Amino acid sequence: MTARAHATGEGAVTDNAPHILVVDDDQRIRDLLARYLQENGYRITTADNAASARATMRGLAFDLIVLDIMMPGESGIELAQALRAELDVPILMLSARTEPDQRIEGLETGADDYLAKPFEPRELLLRLRNILSRRKRAPGARDTIAMGEFTFHIKRGELKRQDQTVRLTERERDLLRQFADQPGIPISRLDLARQGTDGSERAVDVQINRLRQKLEADPGNPVYLQTVRGKGYILYAE
């Protein structure tokens, strides 16, 4: 296959939008991801193999790399390992293989996340947003927030009540991370919904109620996760 890399479209995407490099030898997947991610506000460049990706990265800086594992020539695993020795750019790995060992191998390269094919484009979008959100946290930002007996580890997405782990759904974890990045600041239902897979404000209300069941002694009169009339929701952390 002839190596090539190309920027995909300009449209309404702004110059300061996150720039993502999609590396996959499957043209159908490259085109699908390029179109979908551009429609959701990202600048996209694509490459069909590791050599093409390397050439592109010599002239452009990227905010995140979506990297397929199984490619002819240099694999995604090998490329990720090489990149990690030189750069701190976030990496989301893709693979048609779903075995736990494959996932572990991908994450051991230092990749930020791993997604098995086939996947829902909305799930990929959510994972990208979460990675970029975590990376945007200011240097020195705290790793945990406390709410009474509860402690939430932001990077791990782990909620504990004293020493006992509280089970969270993926969406509950994402919501807590959004609040943890802006403690004490109201976040609108729309902004919270935009990072959800269904984009529904009603779904946000449901998830907030479920979080309150886990966080609050009296969910009907919340202390930590409160409603701000006309503005959305706010998390009060200690």
C-alpha positions in Angstrom: 0.0 0.0 0.0 1.3 3.4 -0.9 1.9 5.6 2.2 -0.1 8.8 2.2 -1.3 11.3 4.7 -3.8 14.1 4.2 -5.7 16.7 6.1 -9.5 16.2 5.8 -11.7 19.1 5.2 -11.9 22.5 6.8 -15.7 23.3 6.9 -16.8 24.9 10.2 -13.9 23.4 12.1 -11.9 26.2 13.8 -8.2 26.6 13.6 -7.8 26.1 17.3 -9.9 22.9 17.4 -8.0 19.8 18.7 -6.0 18.2 15.9 -6.3 14.4 15.7 -4.2 12.0 13.6 -6.0 8.9 12.6 -3.7 6.0 11.6 -5.3 2.9 10.1 -4.6 0.9 7.0 -8.4 0.4 6.4 -9.5 3.3 4.1 -13.2 2.8 5.0 -12.5 3.3 8.7 -10.2 6.2 8.1 -12.8 8.0 6.0 -15.6 7.2 8.4 -13.6 8.5 11.4 -12.4 11.6 9.5 -15.9 12.6 8.5 -17.5 11.9 11.8 -14.8 13.6 13.9 -14.8 16.6 11.7 -18.5 16.9 12.0 -18.0 17.0 15.7 -15.5 19.9 15.6 -12.1 18.3 15.3 -9.4 18.9 12.8 -8.3 15.6 11.2 -5.3 14.2 9.4 -5.1 10.6 8.3 -2.3 8.2 7.6 -2.5 4.6 6.3 0.6 3.2 8.0 3.3 3.9 10.5 5.7 5.3 8.0 3.1 7.8 6.7 2.3 8.8 10.3 5.9 9.4 11.1 6.4 11.6 8.1 3.3 13.6 8.9 4.3 14.1 12.5 7.6 15.6 11.5 5.7 18.6 10.1 2.6 18.8 12.3 1.8 18.7 16.0 -1.2 16.7 17.2 -3.4 16.8 20.3 -4.2 13.1 20.1 -3.5 10.0 17.9 -6.1 7.3 17.1 -3.9 4.3 16.2 -4.8 0.9 14.8 -2.8 -2.0 16.2 -2.8 -4.4 13.3 -1.2 -2.7 10.3 1.2 -4.1 7.7 4.9 -3.3 8.4 5.4 -1.5 11.7 2.5 -2.3 13.9 0.5 0.1 16.0 2.1 -1.4 19.2 5.6 -0.8 17.8 4.7 2.8 16.7 3.2 3.6 20.1 6.2 2.3 21.9 8.5 4.5 19.8 6.3 7.5 20.2 6.1 7.1 23.9 9.9 7.3 24.1 9.9 10.7 22.4 6.5 12.4 22.9 3.7 12.7 25.5 0.9 12.9 22.9 -2.3 11.0 24.0 -2.9 7.7 22.1 -6.2 5.9 21.7 -5.6 2.4 20.3 -8.0 0.5 18.0 -8.0 -3.3 17.4 -10.1 -5.9 15.9 -8.8 -8.3 18.5 -10.7 -8.3 21.9 -8.6 -10.7 24.0 -7.6 -9.3 27.4 -3.9 -10.0 26.6 -4.2 -7.8 23.5 -5.8 -5.0 25.4 -3.2 -5.2 28.2 -0.4 -5.2 25.6 -1.8 -2.0 24.1 -2.2 -0.2 27.4 1.3 -1.3 28.4 2.7 0.8 25.6 1.5 3.9 27.5 -1.7 4.3 25.5 -4.3 6.3 27.2 -7.2 4.1 26.1 -8.1 1.0 24.0 -11.2 0.4 21.9 -12.1 -2.8 20.2 -13.5 -3.0 16.7 -16.3 -2.8 15.7 -17.3 0.2 17.8 -19.9 2.8 17.9 -18.6 6.2 16.7 -20.3 7.9 19.6 -18.3 5.8 22.0 -15.1 6.7 20.3 -16.1 10.4 20.5 -16.8 10.1 24.2 -13.5 8.4 24.9 -11.6 11.1 22.9 -13.3 13.8 24.8 -12.5 12.2 28.1 -8.8 11.8 27.2 -8.5 15.4 26.0 -10.4 16.7 29.1 -8.0 14.9 31.4 -5.0 16.2 29.5 -6.3 19.8 29.7 -6.2 19.8 33.5 -3.7 22.4 34.6 -0.3 21.3 36.0 -0.5 20.8 39.7 -4.3 20.2 39.6 -5.3 17.8 42.3 -5.7 14.1 41.6 -8.6 13.6 44.0 -11.6 15.4 45.4 -13.3 14.7 48.7 -17.0 14.8 49.6 -17.5 13.9 53.2 -16.7 10.2 53.5 -16.2 9.9 49.8 -13.0 10.4 47.7 -12.9 10.4 43.9 -9.6 9.7 42.1 -10.0 11.7 38.9 -7.6 9.9 36.6 -8.5 6.4 37.7 -12.2 7.3 37.8 -12.5 5.5 41.2 -14.9 6.5 43.9 -14.4 5.3 47.4 -16.4 5.6 50.6 -13.6 5.5 53.2 -11.7 2.3 52.1 -14.7 0.7 50.2 -15.0 1.1 46.4 -18.3 2.4 45.2 -19.3 0.9 41.9 -19.9 3.5 39.1 -21.2 3.2 35.6 -19.0 4.6 32.8 -21.4 7.6 32.4 -21.4 8.3 36.2 -17.6 8.2 36.1 -17.5 10.7 33.2 -19.9 13.0 35.0 -17.8 13.0 38.1 -14.7 13.8 36.1 -16.5 16.8 34.5 -17.5 18.1 37.9 -14.1 17.4 39.4 -12.5 19.5 36.7 -14.6 22.5 37.8 -15.5 22.0 41.4 -17.8 24.8 42.8 -18.7 26.0 39.3 -22.2 25.3 37.8 -22.2 23.2 34.6 -25.2 23.4 32.4 -27.2 20.3 31.5 -26.4 20.9 27.9 -22.7 20.9 28.5 -23.0 17.8 30.5 -25.1 16.1 27.8 -22.6 17.0 25.1 -20.1 14.5 26.5 -22.7 11.8 26.8 -23.2 9.1 24.2 -26.8 10.0 23.7 -26.5 13.8 24.1 -29.7 13.9 26.1 -30.3 16.4 28.9 -33.0 14.1 30.3 -30.4 11.4 30.5 -28.2 13.7 32.5 -31.0 14.3 35.0 -31.3 10.5 35.4 -27.6 10.0 35.9 -27.4 12.9 38.4 -30.2 11.3 40.5 -28.4 8.0 40.5 -25.1 9.6 41.5 -27.0 11.3 44.4 -28.2 7.9 45.5 -24.6 6.9 45.9 -23.1 10.2 47.3 -25.7 11.8 49.4 -27.0 10.8 52.8 -30.3 12.3 51.8 -30.6 12.4 48.0 -33.7 14.5 48.2 -31.7 17.3 49.9 -28.2 16.9 48.4 -25.2 18.5 50.1 -22.5 17.9 47.5 -24.2 17.5 44.1 -26.7 20.3 43.9 -29.1 21.9 41.4 -28.5 25.5 40.5 -31.8 26.8 39.1 -31.4 28.0 35.6 -27.7 27.1 35.4 -27.5 23.3 35.8 -25.6 21.3 38.4 -22.7 22.0 40.7 -20.4 19.8 42.8 -19.2 21.1 46.1 -16.0 19.3 47.0 -13.9 19.8 50.1 
